[in-house]
């Protein structure tokens, strides 16, 4: 039995997709009945070398079962490749998994008849896959004879909550080969470590805790340490921590972090757990800096001569997930978190610790236009940005993920939510040429909020513009008026001036065109960093004198 795995990554994420593949391999080697009879094709790590979909297909077509892992950024590519395979090789068994399936959106399912089996995103993929392979080998099922439908009725043979398995130690040879391939092809040695899976919270904008997996499965300390040792042995010096709430299991989690750090291994994207307990959140921050000390890099990681060692030196401090300054909006979103006053206190605490230990200030995590918030709440968040001195912070679009509660019709009707579909180019201009050729003209579509009962259309346009412009104004203009106006009042007055300037209508028209729910999907390319930096910031800088002069009048 030959298995192929397809998980097209972000163009700038390099090898991140390989670890889903690694999880599958590791699980089946431990719990599958016929591990010695199964061959896993190592095609996933070759994505940057492919120049066409035909090359991808030629590389995997010997497989009996081809598995696709569908995410927001790659589901269109998965669908295109799977259609090509099914049309040319109808006997091949195609299996779809991953979070972007969308049990709440029937159109995402009915448009995918090329797949023979689909693993419901509410179920763990590893046991589904293991049982599927076992049944194929035993000739107990013939999926081609079964009418296509969303199915999760395959009996789970193992509960992830009851049995531990080491991913990286079990596949050390594969991991070593992966790193070598990354170095030879100038790719980021991106690796993922998962110590827990699941989230107990039910934030409506998240498809994991909100809809897919509300239980937490923990790996044992011993298994996690073995995984870290295996990554070190393979040549890796850092990993992206994929836990939803690292720090929630305080003693266990920080034993893991301290073990990694003292052995010259860095865990990036340390996240604070969602908790209403301010002191507990502060304790987590203090424990982090107690371990890392005053060195931005570990004593064992001082040779930053190339990209791979530089990657190892990156450490991201605990973040503040503000989402919104509105307590009402957070309640509507079912986000269990600190109140507004405590969030400000926590952001100041992290800022102080970062300054004390010589660490850069991390960006704040915020979401634009949450139902229940107001435009005054939006401007109040300028207080966070100023106090935190995190001028790279940017409010994420309110995305409607397939299986999130937010994406349900009930929620949309209740809060009068209107959406607009936008797309982003998958190919990265800074990426590898062949990769860009493969991804050329390929789009990743997602829906974002256009308006709801909280906001008028014009307010949405204003907030999107100030989402970028406000940071620039605070960083470069506000220090001159700091003692006269609050950050929220300053940015609000600045917008009033900017919206009356010459050429404003040209810029505003681009924003209006993007957020028009009655139009065809629009490219988000005008919303990217280049647009913000080259269009908005240049426009503001050109009119610096007028803006400062008019806003200063408010101080008189």
C-alpha positions as CSV (number, residue, x, y, z in Angstrom):
1,X,0.0,0.0,0.0
2,X,1.5,3.3,-1.1
3,X,0.3,6.6,0.5
4,X,0.8,10.1,-0.8
5,X,0.1,13.3,1.2
6,X,-0.8,16.7,-0.3
7,X,-0.7,19.8,1.8
8,X,0.3,22.9,-0.2
9,X,1.8,25.4,2.1
10,X,1.9,29.2,2.1
11,X,4.5,30.3,-0.4
12,X,6.5,31.8,2.5
13,X,6.0,29.0,5.0
14,X,8.3,26.6,3.3
15,X,8.3,23.3,5.1
16,X,5.6,23.9,7.7
17,X,3.2,21.6,5.9
18,X,5.4,18.5,6.4
19,X,4.5,18.1,10.0
20,X,0.9,17.1,9.4
21,X,2.4,14.4,7.2
22,X,4.8,13.5,10.0
23,X,2.0,13.1,12.5
24,X,0.2,10.7,10.1
25,X,3.3,8.6,9.6
26,X,4.1,8.5,13.2
27,X,0.6,7.5,14.3
28,X,0.3,4.7,11.8
29,X,3.7,3.3,12.5
30,X,2.7,3.0,16.2
31,X,-1.0,2.0,16.0
32,X,-1.7,0.7,12.4
33,X,-1.9,-3.0,11.9
34,X,0.2,-3.1,8.8
35,X,3.0,-0.5,9.1
36,X,5.5,-2.7,7.3
37,X,3.2,-3.0,4.3
38,X,2.8,0.8,3.9
39,X,5.1,3.0,1.9
40,X,4.8,6.8,2.4
41,X,5.9,9.0,-0.5
42,X,8.2,11.8,0.6
43,X,6.8,14.3,-1.9
44,X,5.5,16.9,0.5
45,X,8.8,18.5,1.2
46,X,9.4,19.1,-2.6
47,X,6.8,21.8,-3.1
48,X,9.3,24.5,-3.9
49,X,10.8,22.5,-6.8
50,X,7.5,21.8,-8.6
51,X,6.8,24.0,-11.7
52,X,3.4,22.6,-12.6
53,X,0.5,20.6,-11.1
54,X,1.4,17.9,-13.7
55,X,4.8,17.5,-12.0
56,X,3.1,17.2,-8.6
57,X,0.8,14.5,-10.0
58,X,3.6,12.6,-11.8
59,X,5.5,12.5,-8.5
60,X,2.7,10.9,-6.5
61,X,0.7,8.9,-9.0
62,X,2.0,5.5,-7.9
63,X,0.1,6.0,-4.7
64,X,-3.0,3.9,-4.0
65,X,-4.4,6.5,-1.6
66,X,-3.8,10.2,-2.0
67,X,-4.7,12.3,1.1
68,X,-5.3,16.1,0.9
69,X,-5.1,18.4,3.9
70,X,-7.3,21.4,3.3
71,X,-6.7,24.8,4.8
72,X,-8.0,28.3,4.1
73,X,-4.8,29.2,2.1
74,X,-4.6,26.0,0.0
75,X,-8.0,24.4,-0.5
76,X,-8.4,25.8,-4.0
77,X,-5.1,24.3,-5.0
78,X,-6.0,20.9,-3.4
79,X,-9.3,20.9,-5.3
80,X,-7.6,21.7,-8.6
81,X,-5.0,18.9,-8.2
82,X,-7.5,16.4,-7.0
83,X,-9.8,17.2,-10.0
84,X,-6.9,16.6,-12.4
85,X,-6.1,13.3,-10.7
86,X,-9.7,12.1,-10.7
87,X,-10.2,13.0,-14.3
88,X,-7.1,11.2,-15.5
89,X,-6.9,8.4,-12.9
90,X,-10.5,7.7,-11.7
91,X,-9.4,4.5,-9.9
92,X,-7.2,6.5,-7.4
93,X,-8.7,6.9,-4.0
94,X,-8.8,10.5,-2.9
95,X,-9.3,11.4,0.8
96,X,-9.9,15.0,2.1
97,X,-9.2,16.2,5.6
98,X,-8.2,19.4,7.4
99,X,-10.2,22.3,8.9
100,X,-11.3,24.0,5.6
101,X,-14.1,21.5,4.9
102,X,-17.0,23.4,6.4
103,X,-19.8,21.4,7.8
104,X,-21.6,24.8,8.1
105,X,-21.3,25.6,4.5
106,X,-22.9,22.9,2.3
107,X,-21.6,24.5,-0.9
108,X,-18.0,23.7,0.1
109,X,-19.0,20.0,0.2
110,X,-21.3,19.6,-2.8
111,X,-18.7,21.2,-5.1
112,X,-16.1,18.5,-4.3
113,X,-17.4,15.2,-5.8
114,X,-13.9,14.1,-6.8
115,X,-13.1,13.0,-3.2
116,X,-14.1,9.5,-2.3
117,X,-13.9,10.0,1.5
118,X,-13.9,13.0,3.7
119,X,-12.8,13.1,7.3
120,X,-15.1,15.4,9.3
121,X,-13.0,18.2,10.8
122,X,-14.6,17.5,14.2
123,X,-12.7,14.2,14.3
124,X,-9.0,13.5,14.8
125,X,-7.4,12.8,11.4
126,X,-4.8,10.2,12.6
127,X,-7.1,7.5,13.8
128,X,-9.4,8.0,10.8
129,X,-6.5,7.6,8.5
130,X,-5.2,4.5,10.4
131,X,-8.5,2.7,10.2
132,X,-8.9,3.6,6.6
133,X,-5.6,2.2,5.6
134,X,-6.2,-1.0,7.6
135,X,-9.6,-1.5,5.9
136,X,-8.1,-1.0,2.4
137,X,-5.4,-3.6,3.0
138,X,-8.0,-6.0,4.3
139,X,-10.3,-5.3,1.3
140,X,-13.1,-4.6,3.7
141,X,-14.3,-1.4,1.9
142,X,-14.5,-0.1,-1.6
143,X,-15.0,3.7,-1.3
144,X,-15.5,4.0,-5.1
145,X,-18.8,2.1,-4.6
146,X,-20.1,4.3,-1.9
147,X,-22.0,7.5,-2.8
148,X,-19.9,10.5,-2.0
149,X,-20.9,12.2,1.2
150,X,-19.4,13.8,4.3
151,X,-18.7,10.8,6.6
152,X,-17.1,10.4,10.0
153,X,-18.5,6.9,10.7
154,X,-15.2,5.1,10.6
155,X,-14.6,3.6,14.0
156,X,-11.7,5.3,15.8
157,X,-9.2,2.7,16.9
158,X,-7.2,4.9,19.2
159,X,-8.1,7.8,21.5
160,X,-5.4,10.5,21.4
161,X,-6.2,11.3,25.0
162,X,-5.2,7.9,26.2
163,X,-2.0,7.1,24.3
164,X,1.2,9.0,23.8
165,X,3.3,8.9,20.7
166,X,6.5,10.6,19.8
167,X,6.4,12.2,16.4
168,X,10.0,13.3,15.9
169,X,11.9,10.5,17.5
170,X,10.0,8.0,15.5
171,X,10.9,9.8,12.3
172,X,14.3,11.1,13.0
173,X,15.7,9.9,9.7
174,X,13.0,11.8,7.8
175,X,13.5,14.9,9.9
176,X,17.2,15.0,9.2
177,X,16.6,14.6,5.5
178,X,14.0,17.4,5.6
179,X,16.5,19.8,7.2
180,X,19.2,18.9,4.7
181,X,16.7,19.6,1.9
182,X,15.8,23.0,3.4
183,X,19.5,24.0,3.6
184,X,20.3,22.9,0.1
185,X,17.3,24.7,-1.3
186,X,17.6,27.9,0.8
187,X,14.2,27.2,2.6
188,X,13.3,28.1,6.1
189,X,13.9,25.2,8.4
190,X,10.4,25.6,9.8
191,X,9.3,23.0,12.3
192,X,6.2,22.6,14.5
193,X,5.9,21.1,18.0
194,X,2.6,20.1,19.4
195,X,2.4,19.4,23.1
196,X,-1.3,19.7,23.5
197,X,-4.2,19.5,21.0
198,X,-7.6,21.2,21.4
199,X,-9.0,24.2,23.2
200,X,-11.6,24.3,26.0
201,X,-12.9,27.7,25.0
202,X,-15.6,28.6,22.5
203,X,-14.6,31.8,20.8
204,X,-17.0,32.2,17.9
205,X,-14.4,33.3,15.4
206,X,-12.3,30.2,15.9
207,X,-13.1,26.9,14.3
208,X,-10.9,24.9,16.7
209,X,-12.4,25.6,20.1
210,X,-15.6,27.1,18.7
211,X,-16.5,24.2,16.5
212,X,-14.0,21.5,16.0
213,X,-12.2,20.4,19.2
214,X,-13.2,21.6,22.7
215,X,-11.3,18.9,24.5
216,X,-7.6,19.1,25.4
217,X,-5.3,16.1,24.8
218,X,-1.9,16.3,26.4
219,X,1.4,14.6,25.6
220,X,3.3,13.4,28.5
221,X,6.4,15.3,29.6
222,X,8.6,12.4,28.7
223,X,7.3,12.3,25.1
224,X,7.7,16.0,24.6
225,X,11.3,15.9,25.9
226,X,12.0,13.0,23.5
227,X,10.6,15.1,20.7
228,X,12.8,18.0,21.5
229,X,15.9,15.8,21.8
230,X,15.1,14.3,18.4
231,X,14.8,17.7,16.8
232,X,18.1,18.8,18.3
233,X,19.7,15.6,17.0
234,X,18.4,16.3,13.5
235,X,19.9,19.8,13.6
236,X,17.0,22.0,14.4
237,X,17.4,24.7,17.0
238,X,13.8,26.2,17.2
239,X,10.2,25.2,16.7
240,X,6.9,26.9,16.3
241,X,4.8,26.0,19.3
242,X,1.4,24.9,18.0
243,X,-0.5,24.7,21.3
244,X,-3.6,26.8,21.5
245,X,-3.1,27.8,25.2
246,X,0.5,27.3,26.2
247,X,0.8,28.2,29.8
248,X,-2.6,26.9,30.8
249,X,-0.9,23.9,32.4
250,X,1.5,26.2,34.2
251,X,4.0,23.8,35.9
252,X,4.0,21.3,33.0
253,X,4.3,23.9,30.2
254,X,7.1,25.8,31.8
255,X,9.1,22.6,32.6
256,X,8.9,22.0,28.8
257,X,10.0,25.5,28.0
258,X,12.8,25.5,30.5
259,X,14.0,22.1,29.3
260,X,14.1,23.4,25.7
261,X,15.8,26.6,26.5
262,X,18.5,25.2,28.7
263,X,19.3,22.7,25.9
264,X,19.7,25.4,23.3
265,X,16.3,24.9,21.8
266,X,13.9,27.8,21.3
267,X,10.1,27.6,21.3
268,X,8.6,30.5,19.4
269,X,5.1,32.0,19.6
270,X,4.6,31.6,23.3
271,X,1.0,32.5,23.9
272,X,-0.8,33.5,27.1
273,X,-3.8,31.4,28.0
274,X,-7.2,32.9,27.9
275,X,-7.9,33.6,31.5
276,X,-9.8,36.3,33.6
277,X,-7.1,36.1,36.2
278,X,-4.7,39.0,35.7
279,X,-2.2,37.8,38.4
280,X,-2.0,34.4,36.7
281,X,-1.3,36.0,33.4
282,X,1.4,38.2,35.0
283,X,2.9,35.1,36.7
284,X,3.2,33.4,33.3
285,X,5.0,36.4,31.8
286,X,7.4,36.6,34.8
287,X,8.2,32.9,34.6
288,X,9.1,33.2,30.9
289,X,11.6,36.0,31.6
290,X,12.9,34.1,34.7
291,X,13.9,31.3,32.3
292,X,15.3,33.4,29.4
293,X,17.1,35.9,31.6
294,X,18.4,39.0,30.0
295,X,19.7,37.4,26.8
296,X,17.6,37.8,23.7
297,X,19.2,34.6,22.5
298,X,20.2,31.5,24.4
299,X,23.9,31.2,25.3
300,X,23.9,28.1,23.1
301,X,22.7,30.0,20.1
302,X,25.1,32.8,19.5
303,X,26.4,31.9,16.0
304,X,23.9,33.6,13.8
305,X,25.9,33.4,10.6
306,X,23.2,32.1,8.3
307,X,19.4,31.9,7.9
308,X,19.1,28.6,9.8
309,X,20.9,29.7,12.9
310,X,19.2,33.1,12.7
311,X,15.9,31.3,12.7
312,X,17.0,29.6,15.9
313,X,17.7,32.9,17.6
314,X,14.2,34.2,17.2
315,X,12.2,34.3,20.4
316,X,8.7,35.6,20.6
317,X,7.6,36.8,24.0
318,X,4.2,36.1,25.5
319,X,1.6,38.2,23.6
320,X,-1.4,40.1,24.6
321,X,-4.5,38.9,22.7
322,X,-6.6,42.0,23.1
323,X,-9.0,41.2,20.2
324,X,-11.2,44.2,21.2
325,X,-11.4,46.8,23.8
326,X,-15.2,46.3,24.0
327,X,-16.3,44.1,26.8
328,X,-19.7,43.7,25.0
329,X,-18.0,42.5,21.8
330,X,-15.9,40.0,23.8
331,X,-19.0,38.7,25.5
332,X,-20.8,38.3,22.1
333,X,-17.7,36.5,20.8
334,X,-17.7,34.2,23.9
335,X,-14.1,35.1,24.5
336,X,-13.1,34.4,28.1
337,X,-10.5,37.0,28.7
338,X,-9.5,40.0,30.8
339,X,-11.6,43.1,31.0
340,X,-10.4,46.3,29.3
341,X,-8.7,47.7,32.4
342,X,-6.8,44.5,33.1
343,X,-5.7,44.2,29.4
344,X,-4.1,47.7,29.7
345,X,-2.3,46.6,32.9
346,X,-1.1,43.4,31.3
347,X,0.2,45.2,28.2
348,X,2.2,47.6,30.4
349,X,3.6,44.7,32.4
350,X,4.9,42.9,29.2
351,X,6.3,46.2,27.9
352,X,8.2,46.7,31.1
353,X,9.6,43.2,31.1
354,X,10.6,43.4,27.5
355,X,12.4,46.7,28.1
356,X,14.1,45.3,31.3
357,X,15.4,42.2,29.5
358,X,16.3,43.8,26.2
359,X,13.6,42.1,24.2
360,X,11.7,43.6,21.3
361,X,8.1,44.6,21.9
362,X,5.7,42.0,20.3
363,X,2.7,43.1,18.2
364,X,-0.7,43.1,19.9
365,X,-3.3,40.7,18.6
366,X,-6.5,42.5,17.7
367,X,-9.5,41.9,15.4
368,X,-11.2,44.6,13.3
369,X,-14.9,45.3,13.6
370,X,-16.2,42.7,16.0
371,X,-20.0,42.7,16.4
372,X,-21.0,44.6,19.5
373,X,-18.0,47.0,19.4
374,X,-18.3,50.6,18.2
375,X,-16.1,53.1,16.4
376,X,-15.3,54.6,19.8
377,X,-14.0,51.2,20.9
378,X,-11.8,51.2,17.8
379,X,-10.2,54.5,18.7
380,X,-9.8,53.5,22.3
381,X,-7.6,50.7,21.1
382,X,-5.1,53.4,20.0
383,X,-4.4,53.7,23.8
384,X,-3.1,50.1,23.8
385,X,-0.9,50.7,20.8
386,X,0.6,53.8,22.3
387,X,1.1,52.5,25.8
388,X,2.6,49.2,24.4
389,X,4.7,51.1,21.8
390,X,3.8,48.3,19.3
391,X,3.4,50.3,16.1
392,X,3.5,47.3,13.9
393,X,0.3,46.0,15.4
394,X,-2.5,45.5,12.9
395,X,-6.1,44.4,13.5
396,X,-6.8,41.2,11.7
397,X,-9.7,41.0,9.3
398,X,-12.7,39.3,10.9
399,X,-12.5,36.1,8.9
400,X,-15.4,33.6,8.6
401,X,-13.7,30.2,8.9
402,X,-15.9,27.3,7.7
403,X,-16.7,25.6,11.0
404,X,-16.6,28.6,13.4
405,X,-19.9,29.6,15.1
406,X,-19.4,33.0,13.6
407,X,-19.9,31.5,10.2
408,X,-23.3,30.0,11.0
409,X,-26.5,31.5,9.5
410,X,-27.9,31.9,13.0
411,X,-25.1,34.1,14.1
412,X,-25.1,36.2,10.9
413,X,-28.8,36.9,11.1
414,X,-28.7,37.7,14.8
415,X,-26.1,40.4,14.4
416,X,-27.0,41.5,10.9
417,X,-23.6,40.6,9.5
418,X,-22.9,41.3,5.9
419,X,-19.8,39.9,4.3
420,X,-17.7,40.5,1.3
421,X,-15.5,37.9,-0.4
422,X,-11.9,38.9,-1.0
423,X,-8.9,37.0,-2.2
424,X,-5.2,37.1,-1.7
425,X,-2.5,35.9,-4.1
426,X,-0.8,32.8,-2.7
427,X,2.5,33.4,-4.5
428,X,5.0,35.5,-2.7
429,X,7.0,37.9,-4.8
430,X,9.9,37.3,-2.5
431,X,9.7,33.6,-2.8
432,X,11.4,31.0,-5.1
433,X,10.9,31.5,-8.8
434,X,9.7,28.0,-9.5
435,X,7.3,28.2,-6.5
436,X,5.8,31.4,-7.9
437,X,5.4,29.7,-11.3
438,X,3.4,26.9,-9.6
439,X,1.2,29.3,-7.6
440,X,0.9,32.0,-10.4
441,X,-2.6,33.5,-10.6
442,X,-3.8,31.2,-7.8
443,X,-5.9,32.8,-5.1
444,X,-6.9,32.1,-1.6
445,X,-10.5,33.2,-1.0
446,X,-12.0,34.1,2.3
447,X,-14.9,36.1,3.6
448,X,-14.5,39.2,5.8
449,X,-17.1,41.4,7.5
450,X,-18.5,44.2,5.4
451,X,-20.8,45.7,8.1
452,X,-23.0,44.7,11.0
453,X,-25.4,46.3,13.4
454,X,-22.4,47.9,15.1
455,X,-21.1,49.9,12.2
456,X,-22.2,51.8,9.1
457,X,-20.4,51.2,5.8
458,X,-18.6,54.5,6.1
459,X,-17.4,53.6,9.6
460,X,-16.0,50.3,8.2
461,X,-14.1,52.3,5.6
462,X,-12.8,54.7,8.2
463,X,-11.6,51.9,10.5
464,X,-9.9,50.0,7.8
465,X,-7.9,53.2,6.8
466,X,-7.0,54.1,10.3
467,X,-6.1,50.5,11.1
468,X,-2.8,51.3,9.3
469,X,-2.7,55.1,9.4
470,X,-3.3,55.3,13.1
471,X,-0.1,53.4,13.9
472,X,1.9,55.7,11.6
473,X,0.4,58.8,13.2
474,X,1.0,57.6,16.7
475,X,4.6,56.7,16.0
476,X,5.6,59.8,14.0
477,X,3.2,62.6,14.9
478,X,1.7,62.0,18.3
479,X,4.9,62.5,20.4
480,X,4.7,66.2,19.7
481,X,1.2,66.5,21.2
482,X,1.3,63.7,23.8
483,X,0.6,66.0,26.7
484,X,-2.3,67.7,25.0
485,X,-4.5,65.0,23.6
486,X,-5.1,61.3,24.4
487,X,-4.1,58.8,21.6
488,X,-7.7,58.1,20.8
489,X,-8.7,61.7,20.5
490,X,-5.6,62.5,18.5
491,X,-6.2,59.8,15.9
492,X,-9.9,60.6,15.6
493,X,-9.1,64.3,15.0
494,X,-6.4,63.3,12.5
495,X,-8.9,61.3,10.5
496,X,-11.3,64.2,10.3
497,X,-8.5,66.3,8.8
498,X,-7.2,63.6,6.5
499,X,-10.7,62.9,5.0
500,X,-10.9,66.5,3.8
501,X,-7.5,66.5,2.0
502,X,-6.9,66.5,-1.7
503,X,-6.6,63.0,-3.2
504,X,-8.5,61.5,-0.3
505,X,-11.3,60.5,-2.7
506,X,-8.8,58.5,-4.8
507,X,-7.6,56.5,-1.8
508,X,-11.1,56.2,-0.3
509,X,-12.5,54.8,-3.6
510,X,-10.0,51.9,-3.4
511,X,-11.2,51.1,0.1
512,X,-14.9,51.4,-0.9
513,X,-14.4,49.1,-3.9
514,X,-12.8,46.4,-1.7
515,X,-15.6,46.3,0.8
516,X,-18.5,46.2,-1.5
517,X,-20.6,43.1,-0.9
518,X,-22.5,43.5,-4.2
519,X,-19.3,43.3,-6.3
520,X,-17.3,40.3,-7.5
521,X,-14.5,39.1,-5.2
522,X,-11.9,41.8,-5.0
523,X,-8.1,41.3,-4.7
524,X,-6.8,42.2,-1.3
525,X,-3.5,43.2,-2.9
526,X,-4.4,46.9,-2.4
527,X,-4.8,46.1,1.3
528,X,-1.3,44.6,1.7
529,X,1.7,46.1,3.3
530,X,2.9,47.8,0.2
531,X,-0.3,49.7,-0.1
532,X,-0.2,50.7,3.5
533,X,3.4,51.8,3.5
534,X,3.6,53.3,0.0
535,X,0.2,54.8,-0.4
536,X,-1.2,55.6,3.0
537,X,2.0,56.6,4.8
538,X,3.3,58.7,1.8
539,X,-0.1,60.4,1.6
540,X,0.0,61.3,5.3
541,X,3.7,62.4,5.2
542,X,3.0,64.7,2.2
543,X,0.3,66.4,4.2
544,X,2.2,66.4,7.5
545,X,2.0,70.2,8.0
546,X,-1.7,70.5,7.3
547,X,-2.5,67.5,9.6
548,X,-0.5,68.8,12.5
549,X,-1.6,72.3,12.1
550,X,-5.3,71.4,12.1
551,X,-5.1,68.9,14.9
552,X,-3.0,71.3,17.0
553,X,-5.9,73.7,17.0
554,X,-7.7,71.2,19.3
555,X,-5.1,71.8,21.9
556,X,-5.7,75.6,22.1
